[in-house]
Structure formats: structure tokens, C-alpha cells
Amino acid sequence: MTASATNTAPIPASTQVAIIGAGPSGLLLGQLLHKAGIDAVIIERQSPDYVLGRIRAGVLEQVTIDLLDEAGVGARMHQEGLVHGGFDLLLDGQRHRIDLEALAGGKHVMVYGQTEVTRDLMDARAAAGLPTVYSAANVQVQGFDTARPTVTFEKDGTTHTLQCDFIAGCDGFHGVCRASVPQGALRNYEKVYPFGWLGLLSDTPPVHHELIYANTPRGFALCSQRSSTRSRYYLQVPLTDKVEQWSDEAFWNELRLRLDPEAREHLVTGPSLEKSIAPLRSFVTEPLRFGRMFLAGDAGHIVPPTGAKGLNLAATDVKFLSSALIEFYAERSEAGIDDYSARCLKRIWRAERFSWWFTQLMHNFPGDDAAIAAKFQAAEIDYLLHSEAGSRTIAENYVGLPLDFGG
């Protein structure tokens, strides 16, 4: 069990920043603020074990790698993470490598599971003796349109009130922070895709040393990994499917049908450690600032996992927010917090566009126009594979944009 589970730091009555949510975005924000000498309390409605039990993506952009180093939690990542200089597209039964380093100026990505990122951040916070409240019930945020917001919550049968200067809503898509904003102050943009991803985690060696994204007549598949001995695989399935319908044997059999002969030959199967179906959606809420409350990560936006942008977008939100808060306390300037929402949204929409585009490219879409949609896909894929400009576009977006792209 992680050291964070035994964190017994007392719950203060006030703090500079109240962070709602102890996922990677909330923990990273807390760590960056701590390094800058700013007090923060993290409040999480789930237990540490529940937080660590959430199985999520693990492809890190260079910007995220740099942020974890800046936060002082990158040592294990560099020891155990897998550097990937490219990935394969499996199309018409043939694999084609996208050489990220050659096409994107030497950049690469690192495979290091979100669970491990969270564990590193939890352990660093616990080691520093910083207050994190797990299993907090009935969390409420109030007064964020005033100069002195409050957060109330229940812990072990006692109601606590935490006064703060700012509230950071890092509590995910279903969290209390966005739900507490008056509906007239929000504008939501959403696209729900007509399929989900059935994911299986297994202690088996990866089928390939890099990721394989497959577009097949049977549907999309992804061969991913968490380490040299742990693999993560995904299959496109209808939204009507239930995970209980899919035995391990049925999963492996279907995956084989969506792979090329070489991958099938190298596929090692085994019992699942975890199996689940995740729906796909694109979602953005605007703005991301409401007085003295800010939304970051999944609280403000969701991307389909095809482009591996979710955790990376959350990390850059946190970078912008931590910089704005550090500027406020160091210089009493509100320029950074005033610019937070617009600065984040510029980057968010670029990542949303890429994730939507890559999802459209790689999946089978049901409906009356499925035949012409398949022809459009084939033409787009032909361009990508036979044009350096097309290949460069996918590589540059996949490795991630610089923090302040476009000036």
C-alpha cells in the first residue's frame, strides 16, 4: 500500500489553495505549489486504494515528462518508463511505422502508466507531510465568486469548513466543482461516439515494442503496454455490449482476428487483471475560470483516448494554473489567473481536434453512410502514408505541442 494511505497530517481550517480531487492533476498541482512555497490542501471523496485502482492511459508527452521532473517526482519514471520513438498503423493487413523522432524534430513519447504517475505523486506528498483528505463525504464548494471561498466536507462523521484564497477543481467529469457553477455561466460542447473501447490488462509481454493502432473491417484495435511484462489491449465494441459478455478467451480470439500475421504470431495471452468498457466522448466546457475557482483536467474537458491526450492536457492545465497562482502570490498580479482559461482552451481545442480526427480515421462508424465513410478513411490514410507532410502532421500532434505554441 502506498505511503499516502497512512498520511495523518491534520486538517487545517484555512489554506491558500483548496484542491478538489487527488487524481494526477490535483496531486501534480499540489506538488508544484508546494515546491513554490504555497500551501494547499487536497480533498478527495475516494480512498487512496480506489484512486490507485483506476486503470487509465500511460503515454506521456515531453511536456508532461518535464513537468513531472519539475515537480521532483520523475526518478522512477525515467528508470521504468519506456521511451517510444514511433508507433505502427495497421491498415489493410499491413503495418506502417510513424517515425516520431524523424518526423517531429527528434521528439518522442514515454509509456509510463497513469497509475504509476499517481503513485509517485501520492508518495511524494505523503513524504512531505502535506495534508490530503481521502474518503471525504458531501464535498461542497461555496463563495468562489468572492475573495474568500470555502469548501465544506465530512470526514469520519465530522463536518469541516476549509477557508481558502482559491479553489482548483481537479475532480473529474462527474465532480462537484463544475456542477456547482450556475448553468448560465457555462457553455458545453460535446460529441458522444457510437462505440466504446473494451480494455484488457494482463501480465503478458507486449506483442510489439511500440504501440500498434489497427483499422480493420472488424473494428479498431490497439496494442499498448505498461511495461515490458504488462500489456494493455483494446477493442472497439458497440455501446450495447457489456463487459460480462466478454470472457478472456473471447477477447483474445477477437484481438487475433484484428491483427496482422506477424502480430498474431507474437501475441502472448493470459488471464486478465482488469477488464472494462469505456465510452468515448469529446467534451469541453467554457470558460474554465469562475471567480476564484478554476477547472483543470477532466473537470473541464474529455478527449477520446485515441490520441493519448487526456493526462497530457490535464498536466498542461496544471502547469498554467500553478504558474498563475505562483505569479499571484509572488507579485500580487492577477494577469495569469485572468488569462488562465483562454490560454488553456487554445491548447485544449487543438488536442480535441486531433483526438477527434484520429478517432474518425481509425474506427468503423455505423450508419447509412458507413460505405462512403470507409472510402473517405481510405483516401485519408493513403495521403498520410504517401505524403511526408501528412505523416509529419500526425507525428507532430502525437508527440504534443509546445506549451505556448503559436506565440
Secondary structure per residue as TSV (DSSP state, phi and psi in degrees):
chain	resnum	aa	ss	phi	psi
A	1	M	-	360.0	140.4
A	2	T	-	-66.9	153.4
A	3	A	G	-60.4	-26.9
A	4	S	G	-62.1	-26.5
A	5	A	G	-66.5	-21.1
A	6	T	G	-108.2	15.3
A	7	N	-	-63.4	118.0
A	8	T	-	-115.4	22.7
A	9	A	-	-57.6	136.1
A	10	P	-	-64.2	154.2
A	11	I	-	-86.1	114.2
A	12	P	-	-76.1	166.6
A	13	A	S	-88.0	-16.9
A	14	S	B	-151.8	158.6
A	15	T	-	-157.1	170.4
A	16	Q	S	-77.7	-46.2
A	17	V	E	-128.9	124.8
A	18	A	E	-96.8	121.7
A	19	I	E	-106.5	120.4
A	20	I	E	-97.1	114.5
A	21	G	-	111.8	124.9
A	22	A	-	-111.4	34.1
A	23	G	S	-79.1	-171.4
A	24	P	H	-61.1	-34.2
A	25	S	H	-69.6	-45.1
A	26	G	H	-65.0	-42.4
A	27	L	H	-67.2	-40.2
A	28	L	H	-64.9	-41.6
A	29	L	H	-61.2	-45.8
A	30	G	H	-59.4	-39.1
A	31	Q	H	-69.4	-42.3
A	32	L	H	-65.0	-39.2
A	33	L	H	-67.2	-41.3
A	34	H	H	-59.3	-42.6
A	35	K	H	-62.6	-25.8
A	36	A	T	-94.4	3.7
A	37	G	T	81.0	21.8
A	38	I	-	-105.1	130.4
A	39	D	-	-76.6	139.7
A	40	A	E	-148.4	142.7
A	41	V	E	-114.1	133.7
A	42	I	E	-105.2	131.7
A	43	I	E	-120.2	124.4
A	44	E	-	-132.0	132.2
A	45	R	S	-80.0	-17.3
A	46	Q	S	-100.1	170.4
A	47	S	-	-81.2	161.6
A	48	P	H	-58.2	-40.8
A	49	D	H	-64.2	-37.4
A	50	Y	H	-65.0	-44.3
A	51	V	H	-59.9	-43.8
A	52	L	H	-72.6	-20.7
A	53	G	H	-80.5	-9.0
A	54	R	-	-74.6	121.1
A	55	I	-	-92.1	116.2
A	56	R	-	-132.6	-172.8
A	57	A	-	-70.5	174.7
A	58	G	-	-155.8	33.0
A	59	V	E	-102.9	113.2
A	60	L	E	-102.8	130.6
A	61	E	-	-77.0	165.1
A	62	Q	H	-60.8	-37.0
A	63	V	H	-59.2	-42.0
A	64	T	H	-69.7	-40.8
A	65	I	H	-57.0	-46.2
A	66	D	H	-63.1	-38.0
A	67	L	H	-67.0	-40.0
A	68	L	H	-65.7	-36.4
A	69	D	H	-64.7	-43.4
A	70	E	H	-60.1	-35.6
A	71	A	T	-78.9	-7.2
A	72	G	T	81.6	21.9
A	73	V	-	-123.7	23.9
A	74	G	-	-94.7	-3.1
A	75	A	H	-61.9	-50.8
A	76	R	H	-67.3	-35.1
A	77	M	H	-57.6	-44.5
A	78	H	H	-70.9	-27.6
A	79	Q	H	-76.7	-40.9
A	80	E	H	-108.6	-18.5
A	81	G	-	-68.1	152.4
A	82	L	E	-107.1	116.0
A	83	V	E	-77.5	127.8
A	84	H	E	-117.9	122.3
A	85	G	S	-95.6	5.4
A	86	G	E	-176.4	-178.8
A	87	F	E	-152.2	165.2
A	88	D	E	-105.1	140.9
A	89	L	E	-104.9	123.2
A	90	L	E	-100.5	112.0
A	91	L	E	-136.5	131.5
A	92	D	T	52.7	36.3
A	93	G	T	78.6	1.9
A	94	Q	E	-119.3	140.9
A	95	R	E	-94.6	139.1
A	96	H	E	-130.5	124.0
A	97	R	E	-86.5	131.6
A	98	I	E	-94.8	109.3
A	99	D	E	-84.9	94.8
A	100	L	H	-61.7	-44.3
A	101	E	H	-65.0	-39.0
A	102	A	H	-73.7	-35.1
A	103	L	H	-91.5	-18.0
A	104	A	T	-125.8	39.4
A	105	G	T	65.9	37.0
A	106	G	T	84.0	1.3
A	107	K	-	-78.8	156.8
A	108	H	-	-144.3	-179.0
A	109	V	E	-123.1	167.4
A	110	M	E	-125.6	133.0
A	111	V	E	-91.9	113.3
A	112	Y	-	-153.9	114.0
A	113	G	-	-57.3	144.0
A	114	Q	H	-58.6	-33.4
A	115	T	H	-59.3	-40.0
A	116	E	H	-71.5	-38.0
A	117	V	H	-58.5	-46.9
A	118	T	H	-61.8	-44.1
A	119	R	H	-59.8	-45.0
A	120	D	H	-61.1	-42.0
A	121	L	H	-70.0	-40.0
A	122	M	H	-61.0	-45.2
A	123	D	H	-66.6	-38.7
A	124	A	H	-64.5	-39.6
A	125	R	H	-67.9	-42.9
A	126	A	H	-64.7	-40.9
A	127	A	H	-62.7	-31.5
A	128	A	T	-83.7	-3.1
A	129	G	T	69.3	29.3
A	130	L	-	-87.1	145.2
A	131	P	-	-74.4	121.0
A	132	T	E	-130.0	124.6
A	133	V	E	-103.0	108.6
A	134	Y	-	-95.9	160.1
A	135	S	S	55.8	40.4
A	136	A	-	-82.9	131.8
A	137	A	E	-106.2	155.0
A	138	N	E	51.0	49.0
A	139	V	E	-71.5	130.6
A	140	Q	E	-134.4	140.3
A	141	V	E	-112.8	132.8
A	142	Q	E	-138.0	157.6
A	143	G	-	66.9	22.8
A	144	F	T	-74.1	-5.7
A	145	D	T	-95.8	12.1
A	146	T	S	-118.6	178.9
A	147	A	S	-80.8	-7.0
A	148	R	S	-140.8	79.2
A	149	P	-	-67.0	164.1
A	150	T	E	-135.5	154.0
A	151	V	E	-125.6	126.9
A	152	T	E	-112.7	147.5
A	153	F	E	-162.3	163.8
A	154	E	E	-111.9	136.7
A	155	K	E	-139.8	120.5
A	156	D	T	53.9	40.4
A	157	G	T	82.7	-1.7
A	158	T	E	-109.9	135.6
A	159	T	E	-88.3	131.1
A	160	H	E	-117.5	145.4
A	161	T	E	-120.7	122.7
A	162	L	E	-111.8	116.1
A	163	Q	E	-87.5	147.2
A	164	C	-	-154.7	169.3
A	165	D	S	-86.6	-36.9
A	166	F	E	-141.7	153.6
A	167	I	E	-118.3	129.9
A	168	A	E	-107.8	114.1
A	169	G	E	-86.5	92.4
A	170	C	-	-112.9	34.8
A	171	D	S	-104.3	20.4
A	172	G	-	80.7	178.9
A	173	F	T	-61.4	-35.9
A	174	H	T	-100.8	16.7
A	175	G	-	-75.9	172.0
A	176	V	H	-78.9	-24.8
A	177	C	H	-66.9	-55.5
A	178	R	H	-62.6	-37.0
A	179	A	H	-65.2	-19.8
A	180	S	T	-87.2	-8.6
A	181	V	S	-79.3	132.9
A	182	P	-	-54.4	133.4
A	183	Q	G	-56.9	-32.1
A	184	G	G	-67.9	-15.1
A	185	A	G	-91.2	-5.3
A	186	L	-	-111.8	146.9
A	187	R	E	-127.5	118.5
A	188	N	E	-104.0	139.0
A	189	Y	E	-121.0	128.5
A	190	E	E	-147.6	140.1
A	191	K	E	-132.0	123.7
A	192	V	E	-103.5	126.8
A	193	Y	E	-85.5	149.9
A	194	P	E	-84.6	33.8
A	195	F	E	-161.8	170.4
A	196	G	E	-130.0	177.4
A	197	W	E	-111.3	121.6
A	198	L	E	-88.8	116.1
A	199	G	E	-109.7	144.1
A	200	L	E	-133.3	130.2
A	201	L	E	-108.2	133.9
A	202	S	E	-146.5	148.9
A	203	D	S	-85.2	72.5
A	204	T	S	-135.2	149.8
A	205	P	-	-65.5	144.5
A	206	P	-	-59.4	150.8
A	207	V	S	-70.1	-21.4
A	208	H	S	-152.7	154.5
A	209	H	S	-74.6	-14.6
A	210	E	S	-124.9	169.5
A	211	L	-	-70.7	148.3
A	212	I	E	-121.4	119.9
A	213	Y	E	-102.4	122.3
A	214	A	E	-116.8	128.4
A	215	N	E	-109.4	112.2
A	216	T	-	-131.8	161.8
A	217	P	T	-59.5	-21.3
A	218	R	T	-88.7	-7.6
A	219	G	-	122.4	173.3
A	220	F	-	-71.9	149.9
A	221	A	E	-144.2	150.7
A	222	L	E	-134.1	128.2
A	223	C	E	-104.6	109.5
A	224	S	E	-122.9	-171.6
A	225	Q	E	-160.8	160.6
A	226	R	S	-116.2	-24.0
A	227	S	S	-163.0	-173.9
A	228	S	S	-75.1	-6.9
A	229	T	S	-126.1	-0.1
A	230	R	-	-129.0	127.8
A	231	S	E	-117.3	152.8
A	232	R	E	-131.0	124.4
A	233	Y	E	-123.8	150.8
A	234	Y	E	-135.4	146.5
A	235	L	E	-129.5	137.3
A	236	Q	E	-68.8	129.1
A	237	V	E	-137.1	157.6
A	238	P	-	-64.0	151.8
A	239	L	T	-63.5	-20.2
A	240	T	T	-78.6	-13.4
A	241	D	-	-68.8	147.9
A	242	K	-	-115.8	144.7
A	243	V	G	-60.9	-29.8
A	244	E	G	-64.4	-20.8
A	245	Q	G	-74.8	-15.3
A	246	W	-	-108.6	103.0
A	247	S	-	-73.2	164.0
A	248	D	H	-58.9	-42.2
A	249	E	H	-61.4	-42.4
A	250	A	H	-64.4	-39.2
A	251	F	H	-61.7	-52.1
A	252	W	H	-62.6	-37.4
A	253	N	H	-64.3	-42.3
A	254	E	H	-69.4	-38.9
A	255	L	H	-60.6	-42.9
A	256	R	H	-56.5	-39.8
A	257	L	H	-67.4	-18.8
A	258	R	T	-101.6	4.5
A	259	L	S	-107.2	163.0
A	260	D	-	-80.7	164.0
A	261	P	H	-55.6	-40.5
A	262	E	H	-64.4	-44.3
A	263	A	H	-65.4	-40.9
A	264	R	H	-58.5	-39.8
A	265	E	H	-65.2	-33.2
A	266	H	H	-95.3	-2.5
A	267	L	-	-70.7	124.6
A	268	V	-	-108.5	123.8
A	269	T	-	-103.4	165.0
A	270	G	-	-175.2	176.5
A	271	P	-	-64.9	146.0
A	272	S	E	-77.6	139.3
A	273	L	E	-86.4	-29.8
A	274	E	E	-158.0	143.4
A	275	K	E	-145.8	131.7
A	276	S	E	-158.0	161.6
A	277	I	E	-115.8	126.1
A	278	A	E	-113.1	126.9
A	279	P	E	-70.9	158.5
A	280	L	E	-111.1	134.8
A	281	R	E	-150.0	153.0
A	282	S	E	-108.0	128.5
A	283	F	E	-148.0	134.2
A	284	V	E	-140.9	135.5
A	285	T	E	-111.8	142.6
A	286	E	E	-130.5	141.2
A	287	P	-	-80.3	-173.7
A	288	L	S	-109.9	4.9
A	289	R	E	-127.5	135.8
A	290	F	E	-136.5	93.8
A	291	G	T	63.4	-113.9
A	292	R	T	-106.5	21.7
A	293	M	E	-119.5	138.2
A	294	F	E	-125.9	141.1
A	295	L	E	-99.5	139.2
A	296	A	-	-141.4	147.7
A	297	G	G	68.5	-144.6
A	298	D	G	-63.4	-16.1
A	299	A	G	-64.3	-26.3
A	300	G	T	-113.0	-17.2
A	301	H	E	-163.6	147.9
A	302	I	E	-130.3	139.0
A	303	V	-	-122.2	148.8
A	304	P	-	-61.6	146.1
A	305	P	G	-71.8	-4.5
A	306	T	G	-55.2	-40.1
A	307	G	G	-91.7	1.1
A	308	A	-	57.8	44.3
A	309	K	-	-107.6	-13.6
A	310	G	H	-57.6	-59.5
A	311	L	H	-64.1	-36.9
A	312	N	H	-68.0	-38.9
A	313	L	H	-64.9	-41.5
A	314	A	H	-59.8	-41.3
A	315	A	H	-64.0	-39.9
A	316	T	H	-74.1	-32.5
A	317	D	H	-54.6	-48.2
A	318	V	H	-63.7	-38.4
A	319	K	H	-61.3	-47.4
A	320	F	H	-63.6	-41.1
A	321	L	H	-70.3	-43.4
A	322	S	H	-62.9	-41.2
A	323	S	H	-62.1	-40.5
A	324	A	H	-65.4	-41.7
A	325	L	H	-71.3	-38.7
A	326	I	H	-61.7	-42.5
A	327	E	H	-62.0	-40.4
A	328	F	H	-62.0	-47.3
A	329	Y	H	-75.3	-29.7
A	330	A	H	-80.6	-37.4
A	331	E	H	-120.9	-3.0
A	332	R	-	54.8	34.9
A	333	S	-	-103.7	134.9
A	334	E	-	-100.8	11.5
A	335	A	H	-60.3	-44.5
A	336	G	H	-67.3	-42.1
A	337	I	H	-72.2	-29.9
A	338	D	H	-67.5	-30.7
A	339	D	H	-94.0	-4.6
A	340	Y	H	-56.3	-52.7
A	341	S	H	-62.5	-48.7
A	342	A	H	-63.9	-37.8
A	343	R	H	-66.2	-43.4
A	344	C	H	-66.9	-45.4
A	345	L	H	-63.8	-32.2
A	346	K	H	-59.4	-43.6
A	347	R	H	-75.0	-38.7
A	348	I	H	-59.0	-47.3
A	349	W	H	-66.4	-32.3
A	350	R	H	-65.1	-42.3
A	351	A	H	-69.7	-37.0
A	352	E	H	-61.7	-43.0
A	353	R	H	-61.7	-46.0
A	354	F	H	-63.9	-42.9
A	355	S	H	-65.4	-40.0
A	356	W	H	-63.3	-45.7
A	357	W	H	-63.2	-45.3
A	358	F	H	-67.9	-34.7
A	359	T	H	-65.8	-44.9
A	360	Q	H	-60.4	-35.8
A	361	L	H	-71.8	-35.8
A	362	M	H	-104.4	-9.3
A	363	H	S	-109.9	159.1
A	364	N	-	-89.1	127.2
A	365	F	-	-106.5	125.3
A	366	P	-	-73.3	164.0
A	367	G	S	125.9	175.8
A	368	D	T	-66.2	-25.3
A	369	D	T	-99.0	19.7
A	370	A	H	-59.8	-37.6
A	371	A	H	-66.3	-47.0
A	372	I	H	-72.1	-31.5
A	373	A	H	-62.1	-38.4
A	374	A	H	-65.0	-36.7
A	375	K	H	-67.0	-40.6
A	376	F	H	-61.9	-42.8
A	377	Q	H	-58.7	-47.0
A	378	A	H	-60.9	-40.8
A	379	A	H	-66.7	-40.5
A	380	E	H	-65.2	-42.6
A	381	I	H	-64.6	-40.6
A	382	D	H	-59.4	-41.3
A	383	Y	H	-64.7	-46.1
A	384	L	H	-58.8	-42.0
A	385	L	H	-80.1	-21.5
A	386	H	H	-116.5	12.3
A	387	S	-	-130.6	124.6
A	388	E	H	-62.2	-36.2
A	389	A	H	-63.4	-40.6
A	390	G	H	-65.2	-45.2
A	391	S	H	-65.1	-37.6
A	392	R	H	-65.0	-36.4
A	393	T	H	-61.4	-46.8
A	394	I	H	-68.2	-37.5
A	395	A	H	-66.5	-46.0
A	396	E	H	-64.1	-38.5
A	397	N	H	-72.4	-36.0
A	398	Y	H	-67.6	-43.0
A	399	V	H	-74.1	-18.1
A	400	G	-	104.0	144.0
A	401	L	-	-79.1	153.2
A	402	P	-	-62.1	161.9
A	403	L	T	-54.6	-46.3
A	404	D	T	-116.6	61.1
A	405	F	T	-64.1	147.7
A	406	G	T	74.2	12.0
A	407	G	-	88.1	360.0
